[in-house]
Amino acid sequence: MPNLSSSIWNVLWVLGVPGIAMAVWVMLTARRKGQWYHFFDAKHNHGFPEGAGDFNPHWKRYEGLAKLCIALSAGAVAFLINLLVNLNSPSNELGDRVRQAAPLAIGFFGTSVFMLILFLLWMTYCYEDYCHSRNHDTYRAWKYALTQALGCMGFIAFLLGFLWLGNSLSRNSGQLHVQASANTAASASTALQPAVTKILAPEQRSQGLGSSLDWLSSDRSLAPATWGLVIATFLLFVDGFHKSKEQQKQWEQERQRRILESMPSAVVEIAVKEETPLDMCFACFNLGNNTFYIDKMIVTASDGTRSEAELTPQIVTPGTWVTIDYNPAELLGMFGENVQFKEANCVFLLRGASGVVTTDPEWFYVGYGKGRADWHKGRLADLQPGVISAQAKILRMPKQ
């Protein structure tokens, strides 16, 4: 393109690249994750608590930033248009350079205003539709891609507008400096020719530097600068993608932690009641912050015998405990056993709002006694001469 600043519409060639790249990146991400819709409010994500927050605080920040860019862009457009239509103003080098850069700068600023207004209107529509949806699945991936493309193109256009004007002014400033230095050197006396030569030598070097700066500020440098900005933006997107993965990992860990905290947490121990110290029972202590009920009691003997007792659901609130009576004689045969003691363990199935949990096994062993089963807490391996076996807890039952 011979003169990029000759038409306002040339901005579409520049802004189309990051806009399309952003939309394609969003769609590819949705395809890779298999997630074709997004939640505005964090509280609607699966596994997040209801108080996780909503979109309104984030929307205020987006809206404020977009309004600031719109106001500054509109002011810049008004200034440039006033400069172009005011033909009675005295002509100077700086004004001419600004007039030459004005078409493309107006295109950037006008596109920024247009894109950001579309961004705000589109986000308002999408969030309104989202809030009135039963399943909150109306913010599809293509809508999210369009949102990202509009916002990206609007903010990049805002930045490029000021960069283009700044480039034009710096280019003009360099030319004025070279011209003033040349005029000063030409008016010097011939009697001071050696001194003038010494002065002009660094000036010539500055002219060489000025030619390099002139190329950097020319239209030919716009394409490399634009693509450099695209590459830098792409690198920022890649970095943001990696940070997004880290954030997703943290969210997943937080979700797993909340799930674990919402599961029943309890300990089962063998105990006796104060009023019946010879009768065995199991006490279940709720150590967590969630209410649950005891669904089943499973007793498994060392010989593989397994018995499951369907219990009348007993609700256990945080910080409380309940007892389940058990007759250890059920493990012993009617005609005796070949061993002195029989080992077994008991587990409870606890059912809460977020799932079912099995408690750690509580071990005990039982043998024949005088008129009743002789039971003890612990493992048979602990039954050693001189070793005192673990004692069952004695529970004082609350008065009904």
N, C-alpha and C positions, 0 to 999 in steps of 0.2 A: 504494500500500500504506500504510494508515494508521499502522501501527507496525511498523517493520522489525525492531526488536529483540524482538518478541513471540514469535518462533518460531525454533528452531534451523534449520529447513528453509529459511528465507529466504536462507541463504548460497548455496544452489544457484542462485538467480536472479542473484546477484552473480558467482559464480565460473564460471557456465556461459558467460558472454560471452568472457573471455580463453581458456578451454579450447577452445571451438569455433573461435574465431578462429585459434588456433595450429594446430589440426588441419587446418583449411581451407588455411591458408598453406602447410603442408608438402605437402599433396596438390597444390596449384596449382604449387608449385615443382617437384615431381616430374614433373608433366605438361609443364611448360614445357621442362625439360631432357631429357625422355624417359628419365629414370633412375628405374626403379621398384623399385630395391633399393639398399641402402647397405652399405658395408664398415665393420665395427667397427675392424679393424686397418689402419693406413696401409700396411703392407707388402703388402697384397693389392690395392691400387689399381694399375691398369694404368699401366706406365711408372715405378713407384716401385721402388727397390731392395729386396731382401729384408730388409735391416737398417733399414728405415724406421721400425720401431717397432710396438707393439701397443696395445691398448685399456686394459690393466691400470693404467697410471699415471693415466689420465683417470678410470677407474672409481673409484679410491680417493678422488679429490677429490670426485666426485659423491656417493659413499657417505658420506664424512665430513660434507659439508654437509647432506645429508638427515638423517643421524643427529642432528646438532646441532639442527636444526629440530624433529625428532620429540621429542627430550628436553625442549626448552624448551616446546613446545606441550603435552606431557603434564603437565609441572609446572604450567603455567597452568591447565589443566583441573582438576587436582586441587585447586588453591587455590580456584578459583571454586566448585566443587561443595561443598567444605568450608564456604565462606562461606554458601552457600545453605541447607545442611542444619543449620547451627549456629544455631538460633533463639534460644538463650539468650544470645547475645552482645548487648551494649547497642546500641541503635539510634542511629545518627547520620546526618547528611546525606551524608557521604562513603560510608558503607556502603550506604545506600539507593540511591545513584546507581550503585555498582558492581553491586548486585543487579539493578537495572533493565537494565544493559548486559550482564549475565552470559549470558543465553540466546544472543544472537547471537555473543558472544565465544567461548563454548563451542562453538558451531557452527563458527566459523572454525578454532579450534584443533583440534577433533575432525576436521574435514575435512582439515586439513593433515596430521595423523597418518595418517589413512586413505589419502589420496592418495599420500603419500610412501612408505608401506609398499608400496602397490600398485606404485609407481614402481620401488622396489628389487627386488621380486619379478619384475616384468615384464622389467626389464633383465637380471636373472639368467637368466631363462628364455630370452630372445632371444639372449643371448651364448652360452649353453650350446648352443642349437640351431645357432647360427652356427659355433661351433668344430667341431661334428661334421658339418658339411655339406661335401661334396666340392668344390663350386664357390663356397662362401661367398656364396650368393645368397638366403639364407632371411630376411634382415632386410629385408622388403618395405617399401614406402612407407607402407602403412597401419599397420604395426607402429611405424615411426618416428614417424608422426603421433600414435599413441596414447601413445608414450613422452613426446613433447613436451607433449601435453595434460596428462598426469598430473603431470609435473614442474612445469609452469607453474601449474596449479591449486593444487598443494600449497604451493609457495613463496609465491604470492600470498595464499593463505588464512592462512599464517603471518604475513605482514606486516599484513594487514587486521585480524587479531585484536588485535595490540598497538596498532595505530592506533585501533581502536574503543575499547579500554580507556583509552588516553591521552586520547582525545577526551572521554570521560565524566568523567575525573578533572579535566581542565582546566576543563570546564564547571562542575563543582561548586565548584572553587576560586574561580572568578570570582563565583559567587553568594554564597559565604561572605564574600568580601571586601566586597561591596556591603552585605550585611546587617550586618557588624561596623561599617562606617563609619556606617550609618544609626543604629545604637544609640548610638554615641558622640555623634553630633550631637544626638539626642533628649534625652540626659541633661545637656546643657549648660545653664548658668544663663541666665535671661532677661535678666539684667543685661549679658550679653555677646552680645546678639542681633546687633549689627553684625558682631562677629567670627565668630559662628556662620554668619551669612549668607555671609561671605566664604569660610568653610570649605565650606559646602554647595554653593556655586556650582560649584567644580571637581568636587565629588562628584556633582552632577547630571550634569555632563558625562561623568563616568566611568560613571554609570548608563546614559547613552545609548550609550557605547562597550560597556558590558556587554551591552546588548540586541543589539548587532551581533554580539558574540562568542557570545551565547546562540543566535542563529540559526545561526551557523557550526557550533556544536556540537550542534545539534538534529538530529532524525531527517530533517528536510527537506533538510539539507545533505548527507546520505549519498549520495543519488543523483548530484548533481553531482560530489561528491568521487570516487565510484566511477568515473563516466564519465571524469572527469579522469585518474584512474589508468589507465583503459583506453587513453585517448588517448596518455598519456605512454608506456605500455608499447608501444603501436603504433609510436610514433615511435622508441622504442629498437629495435624489431624492424626498422623500415625502415633505421635506421642500421646495425644488425647485418647486414642484407642487403647493403648497399653494401660494408661491410667484408668480408663473405664473398666478394663478387665480386672485391674487390681481392686477397683471399687466394687465391682460385681462380686469378686471373691470375698471381700470384707462383708458385703451384704449377705452373702450366702452363709458365711460363718456366723454372722449375727442372727440370721434366721434359724440356723441349727441350734444356736445357744438358746434362743427363745423357745424353740420346740422342746428342748431338753428341760428347760425350766418349767414348762407347762405340763410335763409328764408327772404322774404320781411318784412321790419319793417316800419310801417307807422302809421300816425294819421290822422283821418278825423274830420274836424270841419266845422260847419256852418259859412258861410262868405258872404260878399257882395263885389261887385266890386266898386271901387271908382267912376267910371263913372255912375254906375247904383245902387245907394245905397238902393233902395227899392226892388230889385230883389234878390231872395234867390239863393244861390249856395252852393255846398259842395267843400271844398278844401282838397286835399290829399297831405300831406307832407311826403316826403321820409326821414326818420330819420336813415336808416341803411346804409350799405356799398354796397348794391346790387341793380342793376337795375331791375325793374319789370314793368308790365303794368296792367292797371285797366281793368278787364274782365267784371264785372257786378256791377250794383248798385241795391240794394234791399231795398225797403222802406216798413215797416210793421207798420200798424196803430193799435191802441189799441183795435179796434173791430175785429182784425184778418185779415183785408184786407191787402193783400200782392201784391206788384208789383215789377217785375224784369225787369230792363232795360238792354238790350244788347247794350253795348257801343262800339263805334269805339275805338279800343285799343289805349290808350294814354300811351306812355312810360315815366316813371318817373325815372330819374337818381338820384343818391345820392345827397342830399342837395338841391333838387329842389321841386317844387310843381306844381300841375295842379288843375284846377277847372272844376266842372261838374254842369251845370245849372239845376235847378229844379223848377217846378211850384207847389207850395204847394196847389193850388186850386184843384189839381187832387184828393186830399183826401176828398173834400167836395162834398156832393150830389147836384144835380141840384135843388132840392126843399127844401133845408135847412136841418138842423140837430136839434135834440132835446137837444143838449148840446151846451154851448157857445163855447168851444174849443175842438178840437180833437187832441189826443196825438199820436205821431208816432216816429219811429227811422229809421236811415239809416245806412247800412253797405256796404262796398265795398269788392268785391272779387278780391284779388291781385294775379296775377300769375307771378311767377318767375322761374328761371332755376331749382330750387330744389323743387318746389311744389306750392300749392295754400294756401293762408292765408286769413282769414276773419278778418276785422278790428273790433275794439270795436264799439258798437252802439253809434251814435250821436243822442241825443233826441231833439225833438222840438214839439211845439203844434201850431195849426193853427185854426183860426175861421173866421167868416165873417166880413169883413171890409166894408168901403165905396168905392165900386167900384172895390175892389181887396181883395185877401185873407190877413187876418191879422195874420202874423206868428211871433213866438218868439222862441228864443233858450232856451232849458232847459226842465224841467218836470212841469207838472201841479201842483205837490205838492209844487213847489217853488212859485206858484202864490199866494202870501199872501199880505194883505194890508200893505203898507209901505215898502215892499221889492222890491228893484230894480232888475229886471230880468237881466240875463246874456246877454251881448251884442255880436252880431256877429262880427267877425273880418272884418275889412275893408282892402281889398287887392288892391294894386296898380298894375295893370296888366302891364307887360313889353310891350314896343312898338314893334310891329311886323315889 
